[in-house]
Amino acid sequence: MLKIYKSLESGPLKELNLKTLEKGAWINIVSPTPYELKVVSNLTEVEPDFLRSALDDEERSHIDVEDNSIMVLTNLPITRAPEAYDTLPLAIILTSEYIITVCLEDTHVISEFNQHTSSTFRTFKKTRFLLQILYKSATYYLRYLRQIDKLSDEIEIKLRESLQNREILRLLELQKGLTYFNASLRSNAAVLDKLMRIRLNHSVQGIIKVYEEDEDLLEDVIIENKQAREMGDMYSTILSRMADTFSSIMSNNLNLVMRFLTAVTIILAIPTAISGFFGMNVAIPFADNPLGFLYVSILAIFLAGCCAIFLWRRNMF
């Protein structure tokens, strides 16, 4: 899917196409076809590798600079399911005339920039638009991290009541999402650091023009990303320790059950042994006594009771 927009001076977005492409337009490409990539590359004179870089879902965040364009590849937070979190690469390419975004899927971050929010951004202010996308990505990281924190609290309460495999698997799913987030936030931080440096490079000032307002926005992006990293590290540590704690609890519960079953087995072994002894086809005590069965039963119960009391005092129950 390929959409082209340009902000009007009055605020609303003007939708364009490849034939009416204008300077200052935003070219948004989602899950592109090879034909779309080729056409956009020819029209904008952008390296085809720049356009294809976001099509590898394992690609890490980085910045590439060419003579006439800069490619900022960042990782966005996404949700695969209500409790399944992941990241997805987004390539933001700046040229002297256009800003291009390429992604494998339509994400919440890019969807935030639409006709309803068109008054908050301008496509022809490319550097500021780039920073606004990065800022929106950082805010979504924070939003999803808070969701993970709430879900982990809910899982902890349920695990305190009953240790079930379903809750343990939910916990592992959140841990996996946090691992993706932490890795992406670290690489995004490296991108922001490099962006801080190259903004002063004279060779790219024709593409990236940083004004005072943009400097403030860049600082806000760095602060938000740093906060998200700290939250991610903290929640990851909490979930890891929670998983270890409940694993220990499950092992301890299993040991208690095994100890109880062992004690019951020992107690039941006593009447079994006595009944086996008196059931032998040889001369035995009480063989001719009409109350012999009662005596044997009382003896078995008495010895089993003594064994049970002994084990109870040894905390086997």
Disulfide bonds with the S-S distance in Angstrom:
none
